[in-house]
Structures are given as C-alpha cells and as structure tokens.
Amino acid sequence: MSIGTLTTIAVTRNVRPPTRADTGAAATANEPAGGGNAKLTDILVETVPTGLVTAYTAFITIVSQLVDDPTPQMPDPDKYAGWRWAGFAVLVVVAIGLTLMSYNKKKAQAEKRGPWLEVAAVAVATIGWGLAVPESPLLVDLDNKNGLLATAFIAFVAVVVNVALARQMKNEKPA
C-alpha cells in the first residue's frame, strides 16, 4: 500500500535521502545496490493511496447508478450529492489518518521531524483524485464543458503540487 511506503520515506528522510529501495521501485542493472537515490516519479507514485481511491471510486460508481434518469415529471432527479460529498470527506480524512497512524508506528526511528510533506502529498493526491473522478460530488451540478474544465484543472493542480512536494521529499536534507 502506498501509505506504508510513503511513511517509510518520511522516516528515512530523517537519516538520509530516500532510495529507490525505500519506495519499493525495482532497481535496474545500471544502478547500485538498493537502487540509488529515489527518482521523483518513484516518490510521486506513492502519494496516491490506491486502495482507498479504489474503494472511493466503487462507492461513487454505486451512487451514480442510483440516480434516476430525468423524466418530464422529474427533469432534475436527486443526484445524491450529499452522499457523494460524505464519501469524499471520508476518503480524505481516512487517507490523512492512515498516513499519520502509519508514521506513528514507525516514529521511534524518526523523532526529528514529522511526516508533514507526506501528509500534504497524500492529502493533495486524495483530494485531486476524489474531485476529478467521473461522477464526483463536484461534478454533480456542473454541465459537461464546465465539468471537463474543472476535472482537467483539478488534476493539473494536484499533479503540479505533488511534483513539488515529491521533489522536496527527494531532496530535503535530514534535520
């Protein structure tokens, strides 16, 4: 699970820059034992809590299937926006909570600094994914063009912010 790997990176950053082995990436033939320093993409991939977003995507899919088709008598059926926002809130809170819990289990090795970069990265990735996924609560009341623009903008901002956070995790020196 990416949260476990991300908190391993957080603990490791107290001692040395993370390696590819810390991120779970396979070493190549041209790399030293342990895979050498972690690449930006190795860290960036770990910011997405894949197990949680898979469950969230399934939840959103189920909710969207419950929406009735518009009829002349009911041109705007209930889209269950409240349930969608509740699912999104649970996704974000659980992702942040699991990141902190995982870090706290490992913190005896990492008492110099907290996992704040990692928590921020998992929060940004989770929020970006949760709002950009089709049928997200944000897209319930947006028309096709505004929904497409909102999705593209959210995904772009989330990736840009997480690239910056991953770069910081990769390059930050121990305290």
QUIKA-V33314 format. One record per residue. N is the residue number from 1. RES is the residue in one small letter. PHI is phi in radians with two decimals (999 if undefined). NEAR is the number of other ideal C-beta (glycine too) atoms within 8 Angstrom. D_CENTER is the distance of its C-alpha to the mean C-alpha in Angstrom with 1 decimal. Layout:
n: <N:N>
res: <RES:RES>
phi: <PHI:PHI>
near: <NEAR:NEAR>
d_center: <D_CENTER:D_CENTER>
//
This chain:
n: <1:2:3:4:5:6:7:8:9:10:11:12:13:14:15:16:17:18:19:20:21:22:23:24:25:26:27:28:29:30:31:32:33:34:35:36:37:38:39:40:41:42:43:44:45:46:47:48:49:50:51:52:53:54:55:56:57:58:59:60:61:62:63:64:65:66:67:68:69:70:71:72:73:74:75:76:77:78:79:80:81:82:83:84:85:86:87:88:89:90:91:92:93:94:95:96:97:98:99:100:101:102:103:104:105:106:107:108:109:110:111:112:113:114:115:116:117:118:119:120:121:122:123:124:125:126:127:128:129:130:131:132:133:134:135:136:137:138:139:140:141:142:143:144:145:146:147:148:149:150:151:152:153:154:155:156:157:158:159:160:161:162:163:164:165:166:167:168:169:170:171:172:173:174:175>
res: <m:s:i:g:t:l:t:t:i:a:v:t:r:n:v:r:p:p:t:r:a:d:t:g:a:a:a:t:a:n:e:p:a:g:g:g:n:a:k:l:t:d:i:l:v:e:t:v:p:t:g:l:v:t:a:y:t:a:f:i:t:i:v:s:q:l:v:d:d:p:t:p:q:m:p:d:p:d:k:y:a:g:w:r:w:a:g:f:a:v:l:v:v:v:a:i:g:l:t:l:m:s:y:n:k:k:k:a:q:a:e:k:r:g:p:w:l:e:v:a:a:v:a:v:a:t:i:g:w:g:l:a:v:p:e:s:p:l:l:v:d:l:d:n:k:n:g:l:l:a:t:a:f:i:a:f:v:a:v:v:v:n:v:a:l:a:r:q:m:k:n:e:k:p:a>
phi: <999:-1.15:-1.12:-1.09:-1.17:-1.10:-1.32:-1.13:-1.07:-1.05:-1.18:-1.10:-1.09:-1.28:-1.93:-2.83:-1.11:-1.17:-1.80:-1.09:-1.11:-1.12:-1.54:1.47:-1.32:-1.31:-1.31:-1.74:-1.12:-1.55:-1.83:-1.22:-0.97:1.50:1.49:1.26:-1.10:-1.12:-1.49:-0.98:-1.17:-1.06:-1.31:-1.01:-1.06:-1.32:-1.36:-1.57:-1.35:-1.01:-1.09:-1.23:-1.22:-1.16:-1.12:-1.10:-1.08:-1.11:-1.06:-1.09:-1.11:-1.11:-1.06:-1.14:-1.27:-1.42:-1.25:-1.27:-1.20:-1.11:-2.28:-1.02:-1.32:-2.37:-1.22:-2.26:-1.19:-1.01:-1.77:0.99:-1.03:-1.05:-1.16:-1.13:-1.15:-1.11:-1.07:-1.11:-1.07:-1.07:-0.98:-1.17:-1.12:-1.16:-1.07:-1.16:-1.06:-1.14:-1.11:-1.14:-1.11:-1.11:-1.10:-1.06:-1.18:-1.79:-1.19:-0.99:-1.49:-2.38:-1.35:-1.29:-2.61:-1.52:-1.55:-1.19:-1.13:-1.19:-1.10:-1.08:-1.13:-1.20:-1.16:-1.10:-1.10:-1.17:-1.13:-1.03:-1.13:-1.10:-1.60:-1.62:-1.15:-0.96:1.26:-1.14:-1.07:-1.13:-1.55:-1.02:-1.86:-1.66:-1.28:-0.99:-1.23:-1.15:-1.12:-1.12:-1.12:-1.08:-1.07:-1.11:-1.12:-1.07:-1.09:-1.08:-1.08:-1.07:-1.17:-1.06:-1.11:-1.25:-1.11:-1.10:-1.17:-1.12:-1.08:-1.12:-1.12:-1.19:-1.81:-1.16:-1.49:-1.02:-1.28>
near: <7:13:12:8:12:16:15:11:16:16:13:12:15:12:7:7:11:14:13:15:9:11:14:6:10:5:11:6:3:3:8:6:4:8:13:8:8:15:9:10:6:11:15:10:9:12:15:10:14:8:8:12:14:8:8:14:9:8:9:14:9:8:13:9:6:7:10:8:5:7:8:3:4:7:6:4:9:5:8:9:9:6:8:15:9:8:13:13:8:8:13:12:8:9:14:12:8:11:16:10:8:12:16:7:7:12:9:5:8:13:6:6:7:6:12:7:12:15:13:9:14:16:11:13:13:16:10:14:12:13:13:10:11:7:10:13:10:8:11:10:5:8:5:5:6:8:10:8:8:12:12:8:8:12:10:8:9:14:9:8:9:14:10:8:13:13:9:9:15:13:7:9:5:8:5>
d_center: <11.7:9.0:9.1:12.8:12.8:10.7:13.3:16.0:15.2:15.5:18.8:20.1:19.7:22.4:24.8:24.1:21.6:19.2:20.7:19.6:20.7:18.4:15.4:17.1:18.0:21.6:24.2:26.5:30.3:30.4:28.2:29.6:29.1:25.6:24.3:24.9:22.3:18.7:18.0:15.4:13.9:13.9:11.7:9.4:8.9:8.1:5.0:3.3:4.9:7.5:10.1:8.8:7.7:11.1:12.9:11.7:12.8:16.0:16.6:16.4:18.7:21.1:21.3:22.0:24.7:26.4:27.0:30.7:32.0:33.7:37.5:40.4:40.6:36.9:35.5:32.3:31.2:28.7:25.2:23.9:21.7:21.9:20.4:17.6:16.8:17.3:14.8:12.2:13.3:13.3:9.7:8.6:11.6:11.2:7.7:9.4:12.6:11.9:10.7:13.9:16.0:15.2:16.0:19.1:20.4:20.4:21.4:25.1:24.4:22.5:24.5:24.7:21.3:18.3:14.7:14.1:12.5:10.0:9.5:9.2:6.7:4.2:5.8:5.9:2.9:3.4:6.8:7.2:6.6:8.6:11.2:11.7:12.3:16.1:17.8:15.1:17.0:17.0:18.9:21.4:24.0:23.4:25.8:24.9:25.2:23.4:20.6:20.3:20.4:17.8:15.3:16.2:16.1:12.7:11.2:13.5:12.8:9.0:9.9:12.9:11.4:9.0:12.1:14.1:12.1:12.1:15.8:16.5:15.2:17.3:20.4:20.6:23.8:24.3:25.8>
//
